[in-house]
């Protein structure tokens, strides 16, 4: 009696399996990390708004000083 020779899985099956595994791992990661990621993203958005307001106020202040010096 002879042993059957093992054959490799087709590449398409391997790709599908790895894709499903990656999707499950990423989904689980985002489920666990949502308590940290959501506040972190909101904090970044707030910091960008504060920086933009600072730049706008700096431009307005420089223009006001320029007009003051001309007089």
Biopython code that builds the backbone (N, CA, C, O; Angstrom):
import numpy as np
from Bio.PDB.StructureBuilder import StructureBuilder

atoms = [
    (1, "UNK", "N", (0.841, -1.172, 0.000)),
    (1, "UNK", "CA", (0.000, 0.000, 0.000)),
    (1, "UNK", "C", (0.895, 1.247, 0.000)),
    (1, "UNK", "O", (1.822, 1.347, 0.804)),
    (2, "UNK", "N", (0.617, 2.191, -0.899)),
    (2, "UNK", "CA", (1.452, 3.384, -1.012)),
    (2, "UNK", "C", (0.782, 4.574, -0.332)),
    (2, "UNK", "O", (-0.443, 4.685, -0.283)),
    (3, "UNK", "N", (1.608, 5.436, 0.176)),
    (3, "UNK", "CA", (1.103, 6.657, 0.816)),
    (3, "UNK", "C", (0.787, 7.695, -0.275)),
    (3, "UNK", "O", (1.533, 7.814, -1.246)),
    (4, "UNK", "N", (-0.319, 8.450, -0.117)),
    (4, "UNK", "CA", (-0.584, 9.509, -1.108)),
    (4, "UNK", "C", (0.415, 10.660, -0.912)),
    (4, "UNK", "O", (0.773, 11.014, 0.212)),
    (5, "UNK", "N", (0.836, 11.211, -2.006)),
    (5, "UNK", "CA", (1.785, 12.316, -1.911)),
    (5, "UNK", "C", (1.027, 13.608, -1.591)),
    (5, "UNK", "O", (-0.006, 13.893, -2.196)),
    (6, "UNK", "N", (1.547, 14.389, -0.636)),
    (6, "UNK", "CA", (0.849, 15.637, -0.306)),
    (6, "UNK", "C", (1.005, 16.650, -1.446)),
    (6, "UNK", "O", (2.065, 16.767, -2.061)),
    (7, "UNK", "N", (-0.062, 17.361, -1.698)),
    (7, "UNK", "CA", (-0.032, 18.395, -2.739)),
    (7, "UNK", "C", (-0.274, 19.749, -2.080)),
    (7, "UNK", "O", (-0.943, 19.842, -1.051)),
    (8, "UNK", "N", (0.264, 20.768, -2.673)),
    (8, "UNK", "CA", (0.088, 22.114, -2.141)),
    (8, "UNK", "C", (-1.312, 22.619, -2.476)),
    (8, "UNK", "O", (-1.907, 22.243, -3.486)),
    (9, "UNK", "N", (-1.816, 23.481, -1.598)),
    (9, "UNK", "CA", (-3.125, 24.076, -1.847)),
    (9, "UNK", "C", (-3.026, 25.048, -3.015)),
    (9, "UNK", "O", (-1.972, 25.642, -3.242)),
    (10, "UNK", "N", (-4.103, 25.211, -3.747)),
    (10, "UNK", "CA", (-4.075, 26.174, -4.854)),
    (10, "UNK", "C", (-3.830, 27.594, -4.319)),
    (10, "UNK", "O", (-4.291, 27.920, -3.225)),
    (11, "UNK", "N", (-3.122, 28.431, -5.062)),
    (11, "UNK", "CA", (-2.836, 29.797, -4.587)),
    (11, "UNK", "C", (-4.100, 30.606, -4.309)),
    (11, "UNK", "O", (-4.105, 31.432, -3.396)),
    (12, "UNK", "N", (-5.161, 30.391, -5.067)),
    (12, "UNK", "CA", (-6.402, 31.143, -4.849)),
    (12, "UNK", "C", (-6.985, 30.827, -3.474)),
    (12, "UNK", "O", (-7.450, 31.728, -2.776)),
    (13, "UNK", "N", (-6.962, 29.556, -3.083)),
    (13, "UNK", "CA", (-7.475, 29.174, -1.775)),
    (13, "UNK", "C", (-6.621, 29.780, -0.658)),
    (13, "UNK", "O", (-7.145, 30.246, 0.353)),
    (14, "UNK", "N", (-5.316, 29.766, -0.853)),
    (14, "UNK", "CA", (-4.424, 30.363, 0.131)),
    (14, "UNK", "C", (-4.681, 31.857, 0.267)),
    (14, "UNK", "O", (-4.721, 32.378, 1.382)),
    (15, "UNK", "N", (-4.856, 32.552, -0.852)),
    (15, "UNK", "CA", (-5.126, 33.992, -0.815)),
    (15, "UNK", "C", (-6.442, 34.307, -0.123)),
    (15, "UNK", "O", (-6.523, 35.256, 0.657)),
    (16, "UNK", "N", (-7.463, 33.524, -0.399)),
    (16, "UNK", "CA", (-8.764, 33.742, 0.248)),
    (16, "UNK", "C", (-8.647, 33.505, 1.747)),
    (16, "UNK", "O", (-9.163, 34.286, 2.546)),
    (17, "UNK", "N", (-7.970, 32.427, 2.126)),
    (17, "UNK", "CA", (-7.810, 32.109, 3.550)),
    (17, "UNK", "C", (-7.037, 33.209, 4.281)),
    (17, "UNK", "O", (-7.437, 33.640, 5.362)),
    (18, "UNK", "N", (-5.941, 33.654, 3.693)),
    (18, "UNK", "CA", (-5.150, 34.712, 4.327)),
    (18, "UNK", "C", (-5.918, 36.032, 4.379)),
    (18, "UNK", "O", (-5.801, 36.772, 5.356)),
    (19, "UNK", "N", (-6.692, 36.334, 3.355)),
    (19, "UNK", "CA", (-7.506, 37.553, 3.350)),
    (19, "UNK", "C", (-8.562, 37.543, 4.440)),
    (19, "UNK", "O", (-8.777, 38.548, 5.118)),
    (20, "UNK", "N", (-9.222, 36.400, 4.606)),
    (20, "UNK", "CA", (-10.229, 36.279, 5.662)),
    (20, "UNK", "C", (-9.585, 36.389, 7.038)),
    (20, "UNK", "O", (-10.130, 37.042, 7.928)),
    (21, "UNK", "N", (-8.434, 35.758, 7.217)),
    (21, "UNK", "CA", (-7.728, 35.846, 8.502)),
    (21, "UNK", "C", (-7.324, 37.292, 8.809)),
    (21, "UNK", "O", (-7.481, 37.758, 9.937)),
    (22, "UNK", "N", (-6.805, 37.998, 7.800)),
    (22, "UNK", "CA", (-6.404, 39.384, 7.998)),
    (22, "UNK", "C", (-7.602, 40.262, 8.345)),
    (22, "UNK", "O", (-7.506, 41.127, 9.215)),
    (23, "UNK", "N", (-8.726, 40.046, 7.671)),
    (23, "UNK", "CA", (-9.932, 40.821, 7.969)),
    (23, "UNK", "C", (-10.409, 40.557, 9.398)),
    (23, "UNK", "O", (-10.814, 41.485, 10.098)),
    (24, "UNK", "N", (-10.364, 39.310, 9.826)),
    (24, "UNK", "CA", (-10.772, 38.989, 11.193)),
    (24, "UNK", "C", (-9.832, 39.619, 12.226)),
    (24, "UNK", "O", (-10.282, 40.136, 13.248)),
    (25, "UNK", "N", (-8.529, 39.572, 11.952)),
    (25, "UNK", "CA", (-7.573, 40.162, 12.900)),
    (25, "UNK", "C", (-7.745, 41.674, 12.989)),
    (25, "UNK", "O", (-7.725, 42.240, 14.082)),
    (26, "UNK", "N", (-7.913, 42.331, 11.838)),
    (26, "UNK", "CA", (-8.099, 43.782, 11.856)),
    (26, "UNK", "C", (-9.414, 44.162, 12.539)),
    (26, "UNK", "O", (-9.464, 45.124, 13.305)),
    (27, "UNK", "N", (-10.460, 43.414, 12.264)),
    (27, "UNK", "CA", (-11.744, 43.678, 12.916)),
    (27, "UNK", "C", (-11.652, 43.519, 14.419)),
    (27, "UNK", "O", (-12.171, 44.349, 15.165)),
    (28, "UNK", "N", (-10.998, 42.464, 14.869)),
    (28, "UNK", "CA", (-10.831, 42.252, 16.308)),
    (28, "UNK", "C", (-9.981, 43.355, 16.922)),
    (28, "UNK", "O", (-10.287, 43.835, 18.014)),
    (29, "UNK", "N", (-8.910, 43.766, 16.230)),
    (29, "UNK", "CA", (-8.052, 44.846, 16.727)),
    (29, "UNK", "C", (-8.854, 46.133, 16.880)),
    (29, "UNK", "O", (-8.774, 46.791, 17.917)),
    (30, "UNK", "N", (-9.628, 46.500, 15.854)),
    (30, "UNK", "CA", (-10.401, 47.739, 15.936)),
    (30, "UNK", "C", (-11.511, 47.633, 16.976)),
    (30, "UNK", "O", (-11.871, 48.640, 17.586)),
    (31, "UNK", "N", (-12.055, 46.455, 17.191)),
    (31, "UNK", "CA", (-13.067, 46.276, 18.237)),
    (31, "UNK", "C", (-12.453, 46.503, 19.614)),
    (31, "UNK", "O", (-13.044, 47.175, 20.459)),
    (32, "UNK", "N", (-11.270, 45.943, 19.838)),
    (32, "UNK", "CA", (-10.596, 46.096, 21.130)),
    (32, "UNK", "C", (-10.080, 47.522, 21.303)),
    (32, "UNK", "O", (-10.199, 48.092, 22.387)),
    (33, "UNK", "N", (-9.507, 48.107, 20.243)),
    (33, "UNK", "CA", (-8.842, 49.408, 20.354)),
    (33, "UNK", "C", (-9.785, 50.591, 20.163)),
    (33, "UNK", "O", (-9.335, 51.737, 20.205)),
    (34, "UNK", "N", (-11.070, 50.352, 19.956)),
    (34, "UNK", "CA", (-11.976, 51.472, 19.702)),
    (34, "UNK", "C", (-12.049, 52.418, 20.896)),
    (34, "UNK", "O", (-12.286, 53.613, 20.715)),
    (35, "UNK", "N", (-11.854, 51.915, 22.102)),
    (35, "UNK", "CA", (-11.871, 52.776, 23.283)),
    (35, "UNK", "C", (-10.696, 53.725, 23.324)),
    (35, "UNK", "O", (-10.745, 54.735, 24.026)),
    (36, "UNK", "N", (-9.638, 53.424, 22.585)),
    (36, "UNK", "CA", (-8.460, 54.292, 22.550)),
    (36, "UNK", "C", (-8.414, 55.084, 21.249)),
    (36, "UNK", "O", (-8.049, 56.259, 21.257)),
    (37, "UNK", "N", (-8.777, 54.461, 20.136)),
    (37, "UNK", "CA", (-8.639, 55.106, 18.832)),
    (37, "UNK", "C", (-9.606, 56.267, 18.650)),
    (37, "UNK", "O", (-9.223, 57.299, 18.099)),
    (38, "UNK", "N", (-10.841, 56.126, 19.098)),
    (38, "UNK", "CA", (-11.825, 57.197, 18.908)),
    (38, "UNK", "C", (-11.406, 58.467, 19.635)),
    (38, "UNK", "O", (-11.412, 59.527, 19.008)),
    (39, "UNK", "N", (-11.040, 58.434, 20.926)),
    (39, "UNK", "CA", (-10.572, 59.666, 21.568)),
    (39, "UNK", "C", (-9.283, 60.210, 20.955)),
    (39, "UNK", "O", (-9.080, 61.424, 20.915)),
    (40, "UNK", "N", (-8.418, 59.328, 20.482)),
    (40, "UNK", "CA", (-7.174, 59.788, 19.875)),
    (40, "UNK", "C", (-7.454, 60.542, 18.580)),
    (40, "UNK", "O", (-6.853, 61.590, 18.342)),
    (41, "UNK", "N", (-8.340, 60.041, 17.749)),
    (41, "UNK", "CA", (-8.688, 60.725, 16.497)),
    (41, "UNK", "C", (-9.377, 62.047, 16.790)),
    (41, "UNK", "O", (-9.099, 63.047, 16.128)),
    (42, "UNK", "N", (-10.267, 62.070, 17.767)),
    (42, "UNK", "CA", (-10.923, 63.331, 18.125)),
    (42, "UNK", "C", (-9.914, 64.339, 18.650)),
    (42, "UNK", "O", (-10.008, 65.525, 18.334)),
    (43, "UNK", "N", (-8.956, 63.893, 19.440)),
    (43, "UNK", "CA", (-7.918, 64.789, 19.940)),
    (43, "UNK", "C", (-7.078, 65.364, 18.821)),
    (43, "UNK", "O", (-6.734, 66.546, 18.850)),
    (44, "UNK", "N", (-6.737, 64.542, 17.825)),
    (44, "UNK", "CA", (-5.984, 65.043, 16.680)),
    (44, "UNK", "C", (-6.780, 66.079, 15.901)),
    (44, "UNK", "O", (-6.230, 67.094, 15.473)),
    (45, "UNK", "N", (-8.071, 65.828, 15.715)),
    (45, "UNK", "CA", (-8.898, 66.784, 14.986)),
    (45, "UNK", "C", (-8.972, 68.113, 15.735)),
    (45, "UNK", "O", (-8.899, 69.175, 15.117)),
    (46, "UNK", "N", (-9.116, 68.064, 17.046)),
    (46, "UNK", "CA", (-9.180, 69.291, 17.836)),
    (46, "UNK", "C", (-7.855, 70.035, 17.763)),
    (46, "UNK", "O", (-7.840, 71.261, 17.656)),
    (47, "UNK", "N", (-6.740, 69.306, 17.819)),
    (47, "UNK", "CA", (-5.440, 69.982, 17.749)),
    (47, "UNK", "C", (-5.238, 70.646, 16.395)),
    (47, "UNK", "O", (-4.653, 71.727, 16.333)),
    (48, "UNK", "N", (-5.708, 70.030, 15.299)),
    (48, "UNK", "CA", (-5.601, 70.660, 13.989)),
    (48, "UNK", "C", (-6.434, 71.942, 13.926)),
    (48, "UNK", "O", (-6.003, 72.931, 13.333)),
    (49, "UNK", "N", (-7.602, 71.930, 14.522)),
    (49, "UNK", "CA", (-8.449, 73.128, 14.532)),
    (49, "UNK", "C", (-7.777, 74.238, 15.339)),
    (49, "UNK", "O", (-7.783, 75.396, 14.921)),
    (50, "UNK", "N", (-7.201, 73.894, 16.486)),
    (50, "UNK", "CA", (-6.529, 74.900, 17.314)),
    (50, "UNK", "C", (-5.328, 75.486, 16.564)),
    (50, "UNK", "O", (-5.096, 76.694, 16.624)),
    (51, "UNK", "N", (-4.567, 74.648, 15.862)),
    (51, "UNK", "CA", (-3.425, 75.146, 15.102)),
    (51, "UNK", "C", (-3.882, 76.066, 13.970)),
    (51, "UNK", "O", (-3.247, 77.089, 13.714)),
    (52, "UNK", "N", (-4.965, 75.720, 13.296)),
    (52, "UNK", "CA", (-5.470, 76.558, 12.205)),
    (52, "UNK", "C", (-5.950, 77.902, 12.738)),
    (52, "UNK", "O", (-5.693, 78.937, 12.123)),
    (53, "UNK", "N", (-6.639, 77.899, 13.865)),
    (53, "UNK", "CA", (-7.097, 79.157, 14.463)),
    (53, "UNK", "C", (-5.893, 79.997, 14.873)),
    (53, "UNK", "O", (-5.918, 81.218, 14.721)),
    (54, "UNK", "N", (-4.849, 79.374, 15.386)),
    (54, "UNK", "CA", (-3.642, 80.102, 15.760)),
    (54, "UNK", "C", (-2.977, 80.750, 14.566)),
    (54, "UNK", "O", (-2.509, 81.885, 14.653)),
    (55, "UNK", "N", (-2.932, 80.038, 13.447)),
    (55, "UNK", "CA", (-2.331, 80.626, 12.243)),
    (55, "UNK", "C", (-3.149, 81.793, 11.725)),
    (55, "UNK", "O", (-2.595, 82.815, 11.321)),
    (56, "UNK", "N", (-4.472, 81.643, 11.736)),
    (56, "UNK", "CA", (-5.334, 82.725, 11.258)),
    (56, "UNK", "C", (-5.209, 83.939, 12.171)),
    (56, "UNK", "O", (-5.125, 85.066, 11.684)),
    (57, "UNK", "N", (-5.195, 83.733, 13.470)),
    (57, "UNK", "CA", (-5.089, 84.863, 14.389)),
    (57, "UNK", "C", (-3.726, 85.529, 14.278)),
    (57, "UNK", "O", (-3.614, 86.737, 14.485)),
    (58, "UNK", "N", (-2.682, 84.758, 13.954)),
    (58, "UNK", "CA", (-1.357, 85.348, 13.773)),
    (58, "UNK", "C", (-1.337, 86.248, 12.549)),
    (58, "UNK", "O", (-0.748, 87.327, 12.586)),
    (59, "UNK", "N", (-1.968, 85.823, 11.471)),
    (59, "UNK", "CA", (-2.025, 86.632, 10.256)),
    (59, "UNK", "C", (-2.815, 87.905, 10.511)),
    (59, "UNK", "O", (-2.414, 88.979, 10.061)),
    (60, "UNK", "N", (-3.918, 87.807, 11.219)),
    (60, "UNK", "CA", (-4.730, 88.983, 11.523)),
    (60, "UNK", "C", (-3.946, 89.930, 12.418)),
    (60, "UNK", "O", (-3.998, 91.144, 12.220)),
    (61, "UNK", "N", (-3.227, 89.407, 13.391)),
    (61, "UNK", "CA", (-2.460, 90.241, 14.312)),
    (61, "UNK", "C", (-1.342, 90.969, 13.570)),
    (61, "UNK", "O", (-1.104, 92.149, 13.832)),
    (62, "UNK", "N", (-0.652, 90.295, 12.653)),
    (62, "UNK", "CA", (0.423, 90.927, 11.902)),
    (62, "UNK", "C", (-0.141, 92.052, 11.038)),
    (62, "UNK", "O", (0.453, 93.127, 10.953)),
    (63, "UNK", "N", (-1.275, 91.809, 10.403)),
    (63, "UNK", "CA", (-1.902, 92.864, 9.599)),
    (63, "UNK", "C", (-2.306, 94.045, 10.446)),
    (63, "UNK", "O", (-2.171, 95.188, 10.008)),
    (64, "UNK", "N", (-2.789, 93.809, 11.629)),
    (64, "UNK", "CA", (-3.193, 94.896, 12.515)),
    (64, "UNK", "C", (-1.977, 95.689, 12.961)),
    (64, "UNK", "O", (-2.040, 96.917, 13.023)),
    (65, "UNK", "N", (-0.872, 95.026, 13.272)),
    (65, "UNK", "CA", (0.348, 95.721, 13.677)),
    (65, "UNK", "C", (0.909, 96.547, 12.516)),
    (65, "UNK", "O", (1.410, 97.650, 12.733)),
    (66, "UNK", "N", (0.833, 96.038, 11.313)),
    (66, "UNK", "CA", (1.357, 96.756, 10.160)),
    (66, "UNK", "C", (0.586, 98.049, 9.976)),
    (66, "UNK", "O", (1.187, 99.099, 9.747)),
    (67, "UNK", "N", (-0.730, 97.992, 10.072)),
    (67, "UNK", "CA", (-1.537, 99.199, 9.946)),
    (67, "UNK", "C", (-1.247, 100.172, 11.080)),
    (67, "UNK", "O", (-1.283, 101.385, 10.871)),
    (68, "UNK", "N", (-0.965, 99.674, 12.259)),
    (68, "UNK", "CA", (-0.692, 100.534, 13.401)),
    (68, "UNK", "C", (0.625, 101.261, 13.211)),
    (68, "UNK", "O", (0.732, 102.434, 13.570)),
    (69, "UNK", "N", (1.629, 100.602, 12.659)),
    (69, "UNK", "CA", (2.942, 101.218, 12.476)),
    (69, "UNK", "C", (2.917, 102.291, 11.375)),
    (69, "UNK", "O", (3.649, 103.277, 11.461)),
    (70, "UNK", "N", (2.102, 102.110, 10.370)),
    (70, "UNK", "CA", (2.039, 103.094, 9.285)),
    (70, "UNK", "C", (1.523, 104.410, 9.824)),
    (70, "UNK", "O", (1.999, 105.466, 9.405)),
    (71, "UNK", "N", (0.570, 104.389, 10.735)),
    (71, "UNK", "CA", (0.012, 105.637, 11.268)),
    (71, "UNK", "C", (1.053, 106.254, 12.119)),
    (71, "UNK", "O", (0.831, 107.322, 12.690)),
]
sb = StructureBuilder()
sb.init_structure("model")
sb.init_model(0)
sb.init_chain("A")
sb.init_seg("    ")
for serial, (resi, resn, name, xyz) in enumerate(atoms, 1):
    if name == "N":
        sb.init_residue(resn, " ", resi, " ")
    sb.init_atom(name, np.array(xyz, "f"), 0.0, 1.0, " ", f" {name:<3s}", serial, name[0])
structure = sb.get_structure()
